[in-house]
Amino acid sequence: MRRIFFIITVQAVVAFLLAAIIWLLVSPSPKFPDHADRSSIPKPAHRYLKIMTVNISFAALNPPAYRWRKRRALLVNILLHHAPDIIGTQESSAPQTAYMATRMTGYSHVPGYGMGGIDGLPVGIGLSGVNNILFNKRRLKLIYQQHGLLRPHHLQSNPTENAYYTLAVFHDRAHIFPPLIVVDTQLRHGNANAAQSARRLSQQLRRVWRKYPTADAIVMGDINHPKTDLPVYDSLTGVRYKNTTQGRLRDTFDYAARPKGVLWGTWQQFIGKPIIKLPTDLIFVSRNLRYSPAKILRDHSPSGRYPTDHYMVETRIWPRKTHL
């Protein structure tokens, strides 16, 4: 009797194992989107993206009291404290970008190279990769990039007045945002050249937008001209495109919130005292993005040392429920 029971038990176990093997072979495997990296999708992911622009100031051009080595750790600590998803930097030479990249391990950056010169001053300033976009590589995936001079056929007699830009297109690994076109630039001081550079930047953006028609767009940087400088401002926001599919860009600053009688400029010469009325470090977004009003960050060390000669500017963006 025991022998018979044993044989029946063994047969049942064998049958169960065969059934389990057959089920594993014929059952479908889990499906994931081709463009998704399961290991890199943050869970849970916040539904907004934090955007920041900062002119970090060339190392070689600083007076001794504000040398790069004296402020670089403070700059990185402040950036990591605020933890933006996208950072647009201006006046970032190759050694400065390398320092930030090695200490901000959660970020990648574009362009991925630079041309360094003596004491961190780029060779042929204005002709090198001095505008960088750092991005949270856990949240965003780079799918396209381009960078260069805005007016390569109209070089300025003063090479520091040549305007440069970096453009990148990102895929949101969390699938909350559509593709994002992000542009970082630094328009220069001369009004006529700045207006032409802004016009050229707007044209470059629209060309890429045609390749990614469902994308939203962000343009930021040290513009060096406030909103009252209409030839530059209107060219940059794309007034001529206001009746097109994507429309013009919107300034994230709420100018009605400016305190009366207070200088609200973002250039503060390392001393925390603005000398102009309105901000010139700006962030613009396309109309299918919702945003919080741009915030001027006045972070500094306990001793009063500022990490840059410009205040950092930050905003948060959300996608609209329906994209036009």
Beta strands, then each sheet from edge to edge (+ up, - down):
strand 1: 49-55
strand 2: 86-90
strand 3: 107-110
strand 4: 132-136
strand 5: 140-149
strand 6: 164-172
strand 7: 180-186
strand 8: 216-222
strand 9: 250-251
strand 10: 281-285
strand 11: 289-291
strand 12: 295-297
strand 13: 312-319
sheet 1: 3+ 4- 2+ 1+ 13- 11+
sheet 2: 3+ 4- 2+ 1+ 13- 12+
sheet 3: 5+ 6- 7+ 8+ 10- 9+
end
